[in-house]
Amino acid sequence: MKIWLLDVYSKTNAQLSPSFDAFSSSLVRRYDGQGFEAIPAPQEFQMILIDFMNASDNQNVERIDQLQNLEKEMGTPQRKSIVYFNSDAVIYECSYAIRELSPKIQEALKAGIPVVVIAGELQHDMSSEEKKHNYTWLLNVHQFLTITDIAPKTGPISISYSNSDRAVKDLYEKFKKDLAWEVAFTTPQQENKPFFTRRKRNPKHFQSLFTNVKNQAVSFVLQEGNSELIVLPNIKNTEKRGHYIAYILNEFLPQFRPGWFPDRWAGAYTPNILSKKKLLLKVEKERLLQEFKYKEDQLQNQESIMMTFIDLLTQSDERLVVAVQRAFKEIFGAQITDLDLKRDLQNKPRLFDLIAIINSKRIAIEVKGGSRSLNKVMLNKVQDNLKTFRDEFPAREIYATLLILNDQYSKAPDKREPIAPQMIKDAKQRKITVLSTPILMEIMTMYLSGDLLKTDLLAILSKPGLVQASLK
């Protein structure tokens, strides 16, 4: 919501809701020598809030804030007096407000743009023969308005709320220790002897919000056509007034005039049934996100594990044997015997590289790696080793005979030439299972992720021939 803040204490902006796009300006810049500021077109905004009657006090405090900030930056005390006083601006600011601000606010009200004014202390322009003051511009906006009383310099300036709206009561309760009246207003219907005479016409709707001890209206809502002007009581302390204005914008007006803030309530409305469905969907979404995160973490963990077995694709000889031994032990949970190492210690001829036991099933494993593909020499050696093993250990049944092959290991798996069909047929006839290391990696991944059971694994390893890529 785009709003225009005129002569509002500068620190107020930081307290506003993010839903506000606030443009701040001063009618007269008194202390930096800049003089009058251009008044923007009111049609650019959806609401206007004016604290012009407190402009002098606001700019005074802002100047002190600047000096205090300068002290922090420079580390040296600064003069506390206001040294850049623009006397011409002060002399003519009431006339400038009457000449420039009044018609602009009239335009805004005719266009249906709501205007909120803080009723600050009444100050006269002593240089004016017509005895103009800082409320003259407001009285010119609605010429049937009159000021019938001015708050005493000493004496009670407290107020009470005269409107039953809950938002008005809440505003009073929050700031009642600081709320004060400065001027009392009336309309021709209320008073025949106005304090300051103005040309009169009957208002369409005048609603008092707060009254003083004399029961005079010191704050009101004035409606005419599609326009609405709200005048609210003053708070004399500048910083407290900044908090007060922030509350007016953030809390009071959205409750008091929700129609000014359709996005705050219309955009948030949802039928109860849809709200419940939305909540259920949110719970389901969180569950699915947690499940997705678990699966994602699981996949990343599996990928990290599989990368530790990259030797299955890149090595030959002893390093390849060690990688196969690790794979069967760490992934499949097999009991492994390094048969070659055991026979070397016994000064016996080598047989199979490894013996793996899975679910009490003994698997003889021969490991080959290099640039050559499957050939008869490899198959003959596996068959000879199997015969020798059975002759030496007739009581030890071999469940499956496995030839693990990392052929063409200098090439990426997808670039390797397929094994000759005749060699696959030969292996099948000899009841030898040929398992390439890329397919072994796939089997390991499936087993690690729970997609392959131990019974499935044994069935794959015990089926003679070439283990294909399609495993299930």
Sequence and secondary structure as in RCSB ss.txt:
>XXXX:A:sequence
MKIWLLDVYSKTNAQLSPSFDAFSSSLVRRYDGQGFEAIPAPQEFQMILIDFMNASDNQNVERIDQLQNLEKEMG
TPQRKSIVYFNSDAVIYECSYAIRELSPKIQEALKAGIPVVVIAGELQHDMSSEEKKHNYTWLLNVHQFLTITDI
APKTGPISISYSNSDRAVKDLYEKFKKDLAWEVAFTTPQQENKPFFTRRKRNPKHFQSLFTNVKNQAVSFVLQEG
NSELIVLPNIKNTEKRGHYIAYILNEFLPQFRPGWFPDRWAGAYTPNILSKKKLLLKVEKERLLQEFKYKEDQLQ
NQESIMMTFIDLLTQSDERLVVAVQRAFKEIFGAQITDLDLKRDLQNKPRLFDLIAIINSKRIAIEVKGGSRSLN
KVMLNKVQDNLKTFRDEFPAREIYATLLILNDQYSKAPDKREPIAPQMIKDAKQRKITVLSTPILMEIMTMYLSG
DLLKTDLLAILSKPGLVQASLK
>XXXX:A:secstr
 EEEEES  GGGGGGS TT EEEEE SEE SSS EE     GGG SEEEE GGGHHHHHHHHHHHHHHHHHHHHS
S    S     HHHHHHHHHHIIIIIHHHHHHHHHTT  EEEE     B TT TT  BTTHHHHHHSTT EEEEE
  SSS    EE    HHHHHHHHHHTTTEE  EEEE TTT SS SS       SEEEEEEE TT  EEEEEEEET
TEEEEEE EESSHHHHHHHHHHIIIIIHHHH GGG HHHHTTT   HHHHHHHHHHHHHHHHHHHHHHHHHHHHH
HHHHHHHTTTHHHH  HHHHHHHHHHIIIIIS  EEEEHHHHHHHTT     SEEEEETTEEEEEEEEEES    
HHHHHHHHHHHHHHHHH TTS  SEEEEEEEETTTS GGGS    HHHHHHHHHTT EEEEHHHHHHHHHHHHTT
SS HHHHHHHHTS EE  S   
